[in-house]
Amino acid sequence: MPSFRLFRRAAGLLPLLLLPLLAGAHPFSNVDISRLSAPQAVWGYLQLGFQHIIPLSADMAWGLDHILFIVSLFVLEPRLKPVLLQATAFTLAHSITLGLAAAGLISAPAAVVEPLIALSILFVALENLITDRLRPWRLAVVFGFGLLHGLGFAGILRDIGLPRHLFFEALLSFNLGVELGQVAIILLCWLAVGWWSARQPWYRPRVMVPASVVIALVAGWWTVERVFL
């Protein structure tokens, strides 16, 4: 179908169009954020949010756990509409707790939040193995875990800070960057396996099950590491 081919090409171009968000090193290295102009803050925090999901290097590998969370959402039902809806619910939820934490209204120690984030990834991966299709309650589960992940995102902003004179602009830009990073991951997964293999009878045993097992093992190790090591 010509319309589908056109859509597929557009989906393939979007991750490339987002590459400028990866340009350069950490956007706020040796920068006084209190002196940022509005355009600098918007672009810088947009980059920061995007790079949180798609890190440039090992020393910026903040978002590997969030990548696995998004991939675990994708593999159960690799159609774009359901997974993008879940990603949006996740973003809305983490925006709430991130905003409250950035404003100093709530806080949680990293020693508690980080193991729980790993457990949330483990939960979704195991649910993939137990269920045979996307269930209605998955959206509520993703929203709940998004509230938890927002506290993890808050740790990044706590270290860097938000400019007081551009607090909301910077916060919204960071959240938008996170969402764009998630969309890029989803589209890359969809282009790699989703659009051509999702309806194949071998998709579950050869793609979804192995991927979920690997994600569960990694998340299980992270849980142990973050609690005991």
Secondary structure, DSSP 8 states (H G I E B T S, - for coil): -HHHHHHHHHHHHHHHHTGGGG-SS-TTTT--GGG--HHHHHHHHHHHHHHHHS-SSGGGTTSHHHHHHHHHHHHHS--HHHHHHHHHHHHHHHHHHHHHHHTTS----HHHHHHHHHHHHHHHHHHHHH-SS--TTHHHHHHHHHHHHHHHHHHHHHHH---GGGHHHHHHHHHHHHHHHHHHHHHHHIIIIIHHHTTSTTHIIIIIHHHHHHHHHHHHHHHHHHHH-
